[in-house]
Amino acid sequence: MLEFDNVCFQYDVDDYAIMDKLSFQIQDGEFVCVIGPSGCGKSTIFRLVNKLLTPDAGRVLVNGQQIESLKDYCGYMPQHDLLFPWRTVRENVMLPMEIQGGYTKAEMLERADEALASVGLSDWGQKSPRELSGGMRQRAAFARTVLTGSDLLLLDEPFSALDYLTRLSMREWLLEQWQRDQKTVLFITHDVEEALFLSGRILVVESTPMTHLRSIEVPAGYPRTREELARPEILSLKEDLIQMLRRDAK
């Protein structure tokens, strides 16, 4: 699904390199979390995938094709929901279809209502975003991301601004959505527990410049419950990951 092939990148010729011949692959239908110290370049991966940045060398491919020739190949959900306050919730969710074009107004309304229903917001389409709770806003933002039509979703710390209990419920909700839709998800987080709960595989940024990402399988299947985080092998892996991040942050 997604491949980095010997990608090199730095923000400025006088700045240090962020990536140096970085290669990794994400398979179709995987849920993969990326963790690493602050400032290590995790979000740069997303900016290269969605063409906000261009590699200095190497290739970024989706389904075997270089992204330069592709359109509408990924959906991106940032840390903040970025819902426009002057649009209703439904109008916010319709935005990707308006940008892409090719839809009638009736088609956009129907698809937006279906997306809102899928995230439990059927009765909130005509509301203003300011009337929604933090978790509801993130669900609306996720519905908008899904309506890009892509099978590849990039989620950049989407729950970090939420309170603890809301984060817990949103993690469970997101896994339900992923198991239903079978999208390919690349999820950035600073939270080791969140990575362990959500992902089948964790990619650890161990150094800058990034020359490789350490790939670690999470020893738990799906559907997944919070109780599994208390299993000895998960607790041991959690401690290992924390020690890696502490070491890499020095």
Order of alpha helices (4+ residues) and beta strands (2+ residues): beta-beta-beta-alpha-beta-beta-beta-alpha-alpha-alpha-beta-alpha-beta-alpha-beta-beta-alpha
